Amino acid sequence: MEEKLKNLMEQVKNEDRTEIINGESLTLDQELKIIKALTKIFSEATEAPTNEEIDFEFLSVVDDSHIIMCKAKNKIANKILSKFYHGSVKVPTLSYSDDKIKNGSKFAYDFLEAIMSVFKPFNVKKFDTEPINIITGEDKPLIISNEYFTFLLAPRIESE
C-alpha cells in the first residue's frame, strides 16, 4: 500500500494545478493530505473515468466493504476522486425528517475517524471557516459534507 500511495503522490505532484473553484484552489499540500486520507478508506482506481464523466458529472466512489460512499461536489474533488474510481456508482436519495431524528444510530468509530481525516486539510488559513455539515437519522446513513465532498457512512445495525 505504501508503494501505491507514493505513486499517487508523485502523480498528483506532476498534474496541472490551475483548477480554481469560486476563486479558491487547494494547495498541493492540502491535496496530498486529502489523497493520503482517502487511501485509508478507498482502494486505488481499477479504471480511469472517461473525460465525459469527469467533465459532466460528479464522481462517486464506495469502499470495498460498501460501508462508506464519497461523492465529489466540484471539479477539484472530481479530479481527486478519479484516483479511486471503480466505475459508476448509484448514489441513493436520502430524506431526513426533523421530527423523526433520534439518537439511535451507531457508527463505527474507525470509519468516522477516517472520514474526518479527509476534512482536516481544509481547516487551515483561508479555509478556517469551511463548514462541515452533519446529518443523521435513526437507522439511516450519516451524511458528512463540505464544499468539496459528501460522505455517506452506513449505520451499524445490531442483529436481534
ZAMARTOR-160649 format. One record per atom (N, C-alpha, C): x, y, z; atom name; residue number from 1. Coordinates in pm, 1 decimal. Example, Ala and Ser with C-alpha at 12.3 -4.5 7.8 and 13.67 -1.06 7.14 Angstrom:
BEGIN
       c1       c2       c3 name resi
   1319.0   -569.0    780.0    N    1
   1230.0   -450.0    780.0   CA    1
   1320.0   -330.0    780.0    C    1
   1285.0   -225.0    708.0    N    2
   1367.0   -106.0    714.0   CA    2
   1290.0      3.0    787.0    C    2
END
This chain:
BEGIN
       c1       c2       c3 name resi
     82.2   -119.4      0.0    N    1
      0.0      0.0      0.0   CA    1
     86.8    126.0      0.0    C    1
    198.3    122.3     69.2    N    2
    287.5    238.0     73.2   CA    2
    337.3    272.8    -67.0    C    2
    367.8    171.7   -148.5    N    3
    414.4    195.8   -284.8   CA    3
    304.7    261.7   -368.2    C    3
    180.7    214.8   -353.2    N    4
     69.1    274.8   -425.9   CA    4
     48.9    420.1   -384.0    C    4
     60.4    447.2   -255.0    N    5
     46.2    583.8   -204.6   CA    5
    156.2    672.8   -262.4    C    5
    278.0    623.8   -266.5    N    6
    388.7    701.2   -323.5   CA    6
    362.5    732.4   -470.6    C    6
    311.5    633.5   -545.4    N    7
    281.3    654.3   -687.2   CA    7
    172.1    759.3   -704.8    C    7
     67.2    752.1   -622.1    N    8
    -40.1    851.3   -629.4   CA    8
     12.6    991.2   -597.8    C    8
     94.5   1003.0   -495.7    N    9
    150.5   1132.7   -456.3   CA    9
    235.9   1191.2   -568.6    C    9
    316.0   1107.1   -631.6    N   10
    401.4   1153.5   -741.0   CA   10
    316.4   1198.8   -859.3    C   10
    210.8   1124.3   -887.7    N   11
    119.8   1159.0   -996.6   CA   11
     56.5   1296.1   -971.3    C   11
     12.3   1321.6   -850.0    N   12
    -51.2   1448.9   -815.5   CA   12
     48.4   1563.7   -827.6    C   12
    169.5   1543.4   -785.9    N   13
    271.4   1648.6   -793.8   CA   13
    297.7   1691.7   -937.3    C   13
    276.5   1600.4  -1032.6    N   14
    303.6   1629.8  -1173.4   CA   14
    182.1   1679.5  -1250.7    C   14
     65.2   1688.5  -1186.2    N   15
    -56.8   1730.5  -1254.4   CA   15
    -65.8   1881.5  -1267.9    C   15
   -151.2   1923.7  -1360.1    N   16
   -181.3   2065.6  -1378.9   CA   16
   -252.1   2116.9  -1253.8    C   16
   -207.2   2229.4  -1199.6    N   17
   -259.6   2281.9  -1074.2   CA   17
   -340.6   2409.3  -1095.2    C   17
   -403.3   2426.3  -1212.7    N   18
   -471.6   2551.8  -1242.2   CA   18
   -621.0   2550.5  -1210.5    C   18
   -675.3   2439.5  -1165.2    N   19
   -818.5   2430.2  -1136.5   CA   19
   -855.1   2520.0  -1018.4    C   19
   -949.9   2610.7  -1040.2    N   20
   -992.6   2704.7   -936.5   CA   20
  -1144.2   2700.9   -926.7    C   20
  -1195.6   2694.3   -805.0    N   21
  -1339.3   2696.5   -779.1   CA   21
  -1369.2   2817.5   -692.0    C   21
  -1464.1   2901.9   -734.0    N   22
  -1501.9   3021.2   -657.5   CA   22
  -1380.4   3104.2   -616.0    C   22
  -1283.4   3117.4   -705.3    N   23
  -1165.1   3196.5   -675.0   CA   23
  -1067.5   3129.0   -580.6    C   23
  -1094.1   3006.0   -540.9    N   24
  -1008.6   2933.2   -447.4   CA   24
   -958.0   2805.1   -513.8    C   24
   -844.6   2760.9   -471.2    N   25
   -794.2   2631.3   -515.0   CA   25
   -726.6   2565.6   -395.1    C   25
   -709.0   2436.4   -402.1    N   26
   -638.2   2365.8   -296.4   CA   26
   -489.0   2378.3   -319.6    C   26
   -413.7   2389.1   -213.6    N   27
   -268.7   2387.3   -227.6   CA   27
   -225.9   2243.6   -254.7    C   27
   -105.9   2226.2   -305.8    N   28
    -53.2   2091.8   -329.1   CA   28
    -51.2   2013.4   -198.2    C   28
     -9.4   2077.9    -90.5    N   29
     -3.8   2012.2     39.8   CA   29
   -142.6   1965.2     85.0    C   29
   -244.1   2049.3     66.7    N   30
   -380.2   2009.8    104.8   CA   30
   -427.0   1891.2     21.7    C   30
   -403.8   1897.7   -109.3    N   31
   -447.4   1790.4   -197.3   CA   31
   -378.6   1658.6   -161.8    C   31
   -249.5   1663.8   -133.6    N   32
   -176.7   1542.2    -96.3   CA   32
   -228.9   1484.6     35.1    C   32
   -260.2   1570.2    132.5    N   33
   -314.6   1522.3    260.0   CA   33
   -451.8   1459.3    241.6    C   33
   -533.6   1517.3    154.6    N   34
   -666.9   1460.8    127.5   CA   34
   -652.3   1323.8     62.1    C   34
   -563.0   1312.9    -36.3    N   35
   -542.3   1184.1   -104.5   CA   35
   -489.6   1079.7     -6.0    C   35
   -397.0   1119.0     79.4    N   36
   -344.7   1025.6    179.7   CA   36
   -457.5    976.1    270.4    C   36
   -546.2   1066.5    312.3    N   37
   -659.3   1027.3    397.0   CA   37
   -755.5    936.7    320.9    C   37
   -778.6    965.1    193.9    N   38
   -870.0    882.4    113.8   CA   38
   -814.2    742.6     89.1    C   38
   -680.8    727.6     83.0    N   39
   -623.0    594.0     62.1   CA   39
   -647.2    502.7    181.5    C   39
   -678.1    559.6    296.8    N   40
   -710.8    478.0    414.0   CA   40
   -852.9    423.1    405.5    C   40
   -934.9    480.2    315.9    N   41
  -1074.5    439.5    302.1   CA   41
  -1097.1    361.2    173.1    C   41
  -1045.1    412.4     62.7    N   42
  -1074.7    357.1    -70.0   CA   42
   -951.6    294.9   -133.5    C   42
   -974.3    192.4   -216.2    N   43
   -864.3    131.2   -289.1   CA   43
   -836.8    212.4   -415.8    C   43
   -716.8    196.6   -467.7    N   44
   -675.6    270.7   -586.8   CA   44
   -763.3    233.5   -706.0    C   44
   -778.9    326.0   -798.3    N   45
   -865.9    307.6   -914.6   CA   45
   -829.8    182.6   -993.6    C   45
   -933.6    113.9  -1042.5    N   46
   -912.8     -0.9  -1130.0   CA   46
   -938.0     37.4  -1274.7    C   46
  -1004.5    150.8  -1295.4    N   47
  -1026.8    201.0  -1430.3   CA   47
  -1032.7    352.8  -1424.2    C   47
   -995.1    413.7  -1533.2    N   48
   -997.6    560.3  -1537.0   CA   48
  -1136.1    606.2  -1581.1    C   48
  -1189.4    708.8  -1515.2    N   49
  -1317.3    761.8  -1561.1   CA   49
  -1298.4    826.9  -1698.1    C   49
  -1403.5    826.7  -1778.5    N   50
  -1394.3    891.4  -1908.6   CA   50
  -1389.5   1042.5  -1890.0    C   50
  -1339.7   1112.3  -1992.1    N   51
  -1337.6   1258.9  -1986.3   CA   51
  -1478.3   1313.9  -1969.0    C   51
  -1576.1   1246.8  -2029.8    N   52
  -1715.2   1290.0  -2017.3   CA   52
  -1761.6   1279.1  -1871.7    C   52
  -1725.7   1169.6  -1803.8    N   53
  -1763.1   1153.4  -1663.5   CA   53
  -1697.5   1259.8  -1575.8    C   53
  -1571.2   1289.2  -1602.6    N   54
  -1501.3   1389.6  -1522.2   CA   54
  -1558.0   1529.1  -1547.6    C   54
  -1591.0   1559.2  -1674.0    N   55
  -1636.5   1693.4  -1709.7   CA   55
  -1783.4   1720.6  -1680.1    C   55
  -1869.9   1618.7  -1686.0    N   56
  -2012.7   1645.6  -1680.9   CA   56
  -2088.0   1587.2  -1562.4    C   56
  -2024.9   1505.0  -1484.9    N   57
  -2093.5   1453.5  -1366.1   CA   57
  -1992.8   1437.4  -1253.8    C   57
  -2042.4   1447.2  -1132.2    N   58
  -1952.6   1434.2  -1018.5   CA   58
  -1940.2   1287.0   -982.2    C   58
  -1816.4   1242.4   -968.3    N   59
  -1787.5   1102.0   -942.0   CA   59
  -1824.7   1062.4   -800.2    C   59
  -1856.8    935.4   -783.2    N   60
  -1880.2    876.0   -652.2   CA   60
  -1797.1    749.3   -642.9    C   60
  -1745.0    722.8   -524.3    N   61
  -1670.3    600.3   -500.3   CA   61
  -1721.2    535.2   -371.7    C   61
  -1707.3    402.6   -364.9    N   62
  -1751.0    325.3   -249.4   CA   62
  -1633.6    241.0   -202.3    C   62
  -1620.8    225.6    -69.4    N   63
  -1512.1    142.0    -17.6   CA   63
  -1541.8     -4.9    -44.9    C   63
  -1440.7    -88.7    -29.8    N   64
  -1453.7   -231.1    -62.9   CA   64
  -1560.2   -302.6     19.4    C   64
  -1586.3   -255.5    141.4    N   65
  -1686.1   -320.7    226.7   CA   65
  -1825.4   -259.6    211.3    C   65
  -1840.3   -160.9    124.1    N   66
  -1968.8    -94.0     96.8   CA   66
  -2028.4    -28.8    221.5    C   66
  -1943.4     30.0    302.7    N   67
  -1988.7     98.9    423.6   CA   67
  -1978.6    250.3    406.7    C   67
  -1881.5    295.5    326.3    N   68
  -1860.0    438.4    306.3   CA   68
  -1869.4    471.2    157.5    C   68
  -1944.1    578.0    128.6    N   69
  -1951.6    630.9     -7.7   CA   69
  -1907.4    776.5     -3.1    C   69
  -1837.7    819.2   -106.9    N   70
  -1797.6    959.2   -117.3   CA   70
  -1837.6   1010.2   -254.9    C   70
  -1898.8   1127.9   -259.1    N   71
  -1938.6   1191.3   -384.5   CA   71
  -1869.7   1326.0   -395.3    C   71
  -1809.6   1351.5   -511.8    N   72
  -1746.3   1481.0   -538.9   CA   72
  -1854.7   1586.3   -557.9    C   72
  -1825.0   1709.7   -515.3    N   73
  -1921.6   1817.6   -530.4   CA   73
  -1870.9   1928.9   -621.9    C   73
  -1748.6   1917.3   -672.9    N   74
  -1696.3   2014.3   -769.5   CA   74
  -1584.0   1949.2   -849.5    C   74
  -1528.0   2023.5   -944.7    N   75
  -1427.3   1965.7  -1034.6   CA   75
  -1296.8   1930.0   -963.5    C   75
  -1259.2   2007.2   -862.2    N   76
  -1137.1   1974.2   -787.5   CA   76
  -1155.0   1840.2   -717.0    C   76
  -1269.0   1822.1   -650.8    N   77
  -1297.6   1695.4   -582.5   CA   77
  -1309.0   1581.3   -683.5    C   77
  -1365.9   1609.5   -800.5    N   78
  -1376.1   1509.1   -905.6   CA   78
  -1238.1   1457.3   -945.3    C   78
  -1145.5   1550.2   -962.5    N   79
  -1009.2   1512.5  -1000.8   CA   79
   -945.7   1424.4   -893.3    C   79
   -968.4   1458.9   -767.5    N   80
   -911.8   1381.1   -657.1   CA   80
   -975.6   1242.0   -651.7    C   80
  -1108.8   1235.4   -659.8    N   81
  -1177.3   1105.3   -650.9   CA   81
  -1149.5   1015.5   -771.0    C   81
  -1110.7   1073.5   -884.4    N   82
  -1082.7    990.8  -1002.5   CA   82
   -970.5    889.9   -975.4    C   82
   -887.8    917.2   -875.7    N   83
   -778.8    826.8   -839.8   CA   83
   -828.1    701.6   -766.3    C   83
   -956.6    700.8   -728.8    N   84
  -1014.7    588.4   -655.1   CA   84
  -1136.9    530.9   -728.1    C   84
  -1151.7    566.0   -853.6    N   85
  -1270.4    531.3   -933.1   CA   85
  -1270.0    383.9   -972.2    C   85
  -1385.4    317.8   -955.5    N   86
  -1400.8    176.9   -992.8   CA   86
  -1521.6    155.6  -1082.3    C   86
  -1573.2    259.7  -1141.2    N   87
  -1692.2    250.3  -1224.0   CA   87
  -1805.4    329.9  -1161.6    C   87
  -1908.2    349.0  -1238.4    N   88
  -2021.9    429.7  -1196.0   CA   88
  -2089.5    371.5  -1071.5    C   88
  -2124.7    458.6   -978.2    N   89
  -2190.8    418.8   -853.8   CA   89
  -2322.5    493.7   -843.9    C   89
  -2429.3    422.8   -813.7    N   90
  -2559.3    487.9   -795.6   CA   90
  -2564.8    548.7   -655.5    C   90
  -2589.7    678.2   -650.6    N   91
  -2597.4    748.4   -522.8   CA   91
  -2742.0    743.4   -474.7    C   91
  -2765.9    690.1   -354.9    N   92
  -2903.9    681.0   -305.1   CA   92
  -2960.4    819.1   -272.5    C   92
  -3090.5    832.5   -288.2    N   93
  -3158.8    954.9   -247.3   CA   93
  -3207.3    932.1   -104.9    C   93
  -3163.3   1017.1    -14.0    N   94
  -3199.5   1002.4    126.6   CA   94
  -3281.5   1122.4    170.4    C   94
  -3382.8   1097.5    251.2    N   95
  -3459.1   1209.1    307.7   CA   95
  -3464.1   1191.2    458.6    C   95
  -3448.0   1302.2    527.4    N   96
  -3445.9   1302.1    672.8   CA   96
  -3552.4   1398.8    721.3    C   96
  -3638.6   1350.4    808.4    N   97
  -3744.2   1433.8    863.7   CA   97
  -3703.8   1476.4   1004.4    C   97
  -3709.1   1607.8   1030.7    N   98
  -3668.0   1660.6   1160.8   CA   98
  -3742.0   1597.2   1277.3    C   98
  -3869.5   1564.0   1257.6    N   99
  -3945.9   1511.2   1370.2   CA   99
  -3914.9   1364.8   1399.7    C   99
  -3837.4   1298.1   1317.7    N  100
  -3807.1   1156.9   1341.6   CA  100
  -3662.6   1133.2   1382.7    C  100
  -3585.6   1238.2   1398.1    N  101
  -3444.9   1221.2   1433.1   CA  101
  -3432.3   1179.4   1578.7    C  101
  -3363.7   1069.5   1599.1    N  102
  -3337.6   1017.7   1733.7   CA  102
  -3190.0    984.5   1742.7    C  102
  -3142.8    954.6   1860.5    N  103
  -3002.2    920.4   1879.6   CA  103
  -2980.1    769.9   1877.9    C  103
  -3052.8    697.0   1794.2    N  104
  -3045.6    551.9   1796.0   CA  104
  -2942.7    490.2   1704.1    C  104
  -2889.2    564.1   1607.2    N  105
  -2793.1    507.1   1512.5   CA  105
  -2654.6    497.5   1574.5    C  105
  -2583.7    390.6   1537.6    N  106
  -2446.4    370.8   1584.0   CA  106
  -2356.0    360.3   1462.6    C  106
  -2235.6    417.3   1473.5    N  107
  -2141.4    416.7   1363.5   CA  107
  -2005.5    370.3   1413.7    C  107
  -1934.0    299.4   1329.1    N  108
  -1800.9    250.9   1365.4   CA  108
  -1705.6    369.8   1375.3    C  108
  -1639.0    382.2   1488.4    N  109
  -1550.6    495.5   1514.2   CA  109
  -1436.2    503.1   1414.2    C  109
  -1377.1    389.3   1377.2    N  110
  -1262.8    392.6   1286.0   CA  110
  -1301.1    448.2   1149.2    C  110
  -1422.1    417.2   1101.9    N  111
  -1468.4    472.6    974.4   CA  111
  -1494.5    622.9    987.6    C  111
  -1556.9    662.2   1097.6    N  112
  -1584.4    803.9   1121.4   CA  112
  -1453.7    883.5   1130.0    C  112
  -1356.1    828.0   1198.9    N  113
  -1226.0    893.2   1211.6   CA  113
  -1158.6    907.7   1074.7    C  113
  -1168.6    805.3    990.1    N  114
  -1109.3    810.0    856.6   CA  114
  -1175.4    918.0    770.9    C  114
  -1306.4    928.6    779.5    N  115
  -1377.8   1031.8    703.9   CA  115
  -1336.9   1170.7    751.6    C  115
  -1333.3   1191.2    880.8    N  116
  -1299.3   1323.6    933.8   CA  116
  -1156.9   1364.0    897.6    C  116
  -1067.3   1266.2    879.7    N  117
   -929.7   1299.7    841.9   CA  117
   -923.6   1358.8    700.4    C  117
  -1023.3   1328.5    616.4    N  118
  -1029.0   1388.0    482.8   CA  118
  -1057.9   1538.1    493.2    C  118
  -1138.6   1577.8    590.7    N  119
  -1176.6   1718.2    605.3   CA  119
  -1069.7   1802.2    676.2    C  119
   -979.0   1738.9    746.7    N  120
   -878.8   1811.3    825.5   CA  120
   -794.5   1908.6    742.6    C  120
   -747.2   1872.6    621.1    N  121
   -665.6   1967.1    544.7   CA  121
   -736.6   2097.6    506.4    C  121
   -869.6   2100.1    511.2    N  122
   -942.8   2221.9    477.1   CA  122
   -935.5   2325.8    589.1    C  122
   -903.6   2285.6    709.5    N  123
   -906.2   2375.3    824.8   CA  123
   -771.8   2443.1    848.6    C  123
   -723.1   2509.0    746.7    N  124
   -600.4   2588.1    758.1   CA  124
   -620.0   2721.3    687.9    C  124
   -558.6   2823.8    739.9    N  125
   -559.8   2958.5    683.1   CA  125
   -696.5   2999.0    631.2    C  125
   -708.4   3019.5    498.7    N  126
   -831.4   3072.5    440.9   CA  126
   -948.8   2975.4    449.5    C  126
   -923.5   2849.5    482.9    N  127
  -1031.2   2751.8    492.3   CA  127
  -1080.6   2733.5    636.1    C  127
  -1032.7   2816.8    729.6    N  128
  -1070.5   2802.5    869.9   CA  128
  -1220.8   2807.0    892.3    C  128
  -1293.3   2879.1    809.5    N  129
  -1437.5   2890.7    828.8   CA  129
  -1516.4   2790.4    744.8    C  129
  -1448.2   2698.4    681.0    N  130
  -1514.1   2597.3    597.7   CA  130
  -1606.1   2511.1    683.7    C  130
  -1736.6   2522.6    663.5    N  131
  -1827.9   2443.0    746.6   CA  131
  -1832.6   2295.7    703.1    C  131
  -1853.6   2211.5    800.5    N  132
  -1878.2   2069.9    774.7   CA  132
  -2019.9   2043.8    823.0    C  132
  -2103.8   1994.1    734.5    N  133
  -2242.3   1964.8    768.7   CA  133
  -2256.3   1817.5    803.5    C  133
  -2327.1   1789.6    911.8    N  134
  -2350.1   1652.5    954.9   CA  134
  -2500.3   1632.8    972.1    C  134
  -2553.8   1530.6    904.7    N  135
  -2696.5   1499.0    911.9   CA  135
  -2709.9   1352.5    949.7    C  135
  -2798.9   1324.6   1042.4    N  136
  -2820.7   1186.0   1083.5   CA  136
  -2968.8   1160.5   1107.0    C  136
  -3005.6   1036.8   1107.4    N  137
  -3141.8    993.2   1137.0   CA  137
  -3135.4    850.9   1189.1    C  137
  -3238.5    808.6   1256.9    N  138
  -3238.2    674.4   1316.1   CA  138
  -3231.1    567.4   1207.1    C  138
  -3133.9    477.4   1219.0    N  139
  -3110.9    368.9   1124.1   CA  139
  -3093.3    416.4    980.4    C  139
  -3036.4    534.8    962.9    N  140
  -3006.6    588.3    830.3   CA  140
  -2859.3    624.2    825.6    C  140
  -2803.5    631.1    704.1    N  141
  -2662.0    668.1    693.0   CA  141
  -2635.1    808.1    748.6    C  141
  -2517.0    824.6    802.0    N  142
  -2468.4    953.9    846.4   CA  142
  -2417.6   1026.3    722.4    C  142
  -2456.4   1151.9    705.3    N  143
  -2410.6   1232.1    592.0   CA  143
  -2317.7   1339.4    646.6    C  143
  -2196.5   1343.8    594.7    N  144
  -2098.2   1444.5    634.9   CA  144
  -2050.3   1511.1    506.4    C  144
  -2059.6   1644.8    499.6    N  145
  -2022.4   1711.3    374.9   CA  145
  -1961.6   1848.8    397.7    C  145
  -1890.0   1892.8    296.5    N  146
  -1842.1   2030.3    289.5   CA  146
  -1857.4   2074.5    144.8    C  146
  -1788.4   2178.5    104.5    N  147
  -1799.1   2233.0    -30.8   CA  147
  -1745.4   2136.5   -136.7    C  147
  -1658.3   2043.9    -97.5    N  148
  -1590.9   1956.3   -192.9   CA  148
  -1646.8   1814.7   -198.6    C  148
  -1679.5   1756.9    -83.1    N  149
  -1717.8   1615.9    -76.6   CA  149
  -1843.3   1595.3      7.9    C  149
  -1916.5   1488.6    -24.6    N  150
  -2024.1   1438.6     61.0   CA  150
  -1993.6   1292.3     88.4    C  150
  -1986.9   1255.8    216.3    N  151
  -1966.2   1116.9    256.0   CA  151
  -2095.1   1061.3    314.0    C  151
  -2123.1    935.3    283.2    N  152
  -2231.8    860.6    347.2   CA  152
  -2167.0    746.2    422.7    C  152
  -2199.4    734.1    550.3    N  153
  -2147.9    626.0    634.0   CA  153
  -2265.7    542.4    680.4    C  153
  -2265.2    414.8    643.9    N  154
  -2374.5    325.0    682.0   CA  154
  -2374.7    303.6    833.5    C  154
  -2495.3    300.5    893.0    N  155
  -2501.4    275.9   1038.0   CA  155
  -2470.1    129.6   1068.5    C  155
  -2423.3    106.6   1189.1    N  156
  -2400.7    -30.4   1236.0   CA  156
  -2536.6    -81.8   1281.5    C  156
  -2580.7   -189.7   1223.1    N  157
  -2711.2   -248.0   1256.4   CA  157
  -2688.7   -365.7   1350.6    C  157
  -2748.1   -356.4   1466.2    N  158
  -2738.5   -465.2   1563.9   CA  158
  -2836.8   -574.3   1525.3    C  158
  -2790.7   -700.0   1518.5    N  159
  -2881.3   -809.9   1487.6   CA  159
  -2959.0   -845.7   1614.0    C  159
  -3082.0   -884.2   1591.5    N  160
  -3169.9   -913.3   1706.9   CA  160
  -3168.7  -1056.3   1746.6    C  160
END
